[in-house]
Amino acid sequence: MKFKYTATNKAGKTVRGTAEAINKEELVAQLTKQELHPVLVRASTESVDTIKKMRGKHVKLRDLVIFTRQLSTMVSAGVPLTGALSTLQTQTDSKNLKVVIAGVIKDVEGGLSLGEAFEKYPSVFSDVYTNMVKAGEAGGILDDILKRLASQVELDASIRKKIKSAMTYPIVILSITIIAFFGIMLFIIPKIGKILTDLGGEDAQLPVYTRAMLDISNFMQHNIIIILPVLVIGVYLLRRYIRTPTGKYQFHALLLRIPVLKTIIIKIAIARFARTFASLMSAGVSVLDALEVTGGAIGNKVIEEELHKAGEELRNGKQLSVPLAESKHFPPIVSQMLAIGEETGQVDTILLKVADFYEEEVAAVIDGLSSLIEPLMIIVLGSIVGLIAASVMGPIASLSKNIGTK
């Protein structure tokens, strides 16, 4: 991190300059070794601007897991917080995380708690992460909370990796199919249309699906300059709408109507709810606060809305298991297990078992989906190729036969 400093030398002259250091204390030590007496030390505008820019940047989950585990170990060993953060800043290989940690150190030295400092970087530290850190600081169990957070981030990373792996193949195939469709419609079908016209004349009787394909090709040829910008603008506007509260809610509701995807989303949501809620409860967070934070970590606005309504029922004196039993998306086993936890006073323990169960279910569903997608995509591609072949070869064979009989 860059600092600007003003110091005096042995002769009493004022010296100004900039220097790199992990924090102010290290820079002061450097200046003292150079026989300079620091008068003013502050972060340079460049460093402050860099930190502000980093508030929208992302850090890889793997780097966040390592940072969390190492910070937990150092805190439990009694290392002062700023010293632990400074050490981790020098050790991490992530440039983004280095800048984020520098900002966190600056805020902690300025009097903020660690949770409040993390809160300034929402793209790196989620609401769940910051709220659990705050709870750990308040309860004096920060090292234990950081261990739980590291495990939770690892599990989230594992699930994301499996989903990404399962979706890579269909996305690649779908992209190739779309490119191939435009290529066929713009360059191949027009030539085939000319061949059919040459063989049968302008009045040749062609099958409906062949005429439809030729019409689509003709339309795309004459309007490609309009089609491409409209598609790009349409995708851009759709993405912007999905980012709005209403658009995001409707998009998430749509995802919950797609058969196979619905199962995966619900299982992931339940696993996140159970593990996050259990962790917050065990950290001493109140039920209502834990439920509010957990809702934001679910990843689906429709299910989050259900948890919000459950929170209203809690305020009216009901147990959490009661509104969840009436939920459209939470299976009965969740409310039943939660009811047992409420009766025995072991809600966190029970929910951790529920989380383990549903995380295994998610892994099984994703593995099954991976094995199902490949043959399904082959069938879809085969159908498209078959339709194009039938649309082209059928009329050619028919027209050639008519020519042969004349």
Order of alpha helices (4+ residues) and beta strands (2+ residues): beta-beta-alpha-beta-alpha-alpha-alpha-alpha-alpha-alpha-alpha-alpha-alpha-alpha-alpha-alpha-alpha-alpha-alpha-alpha
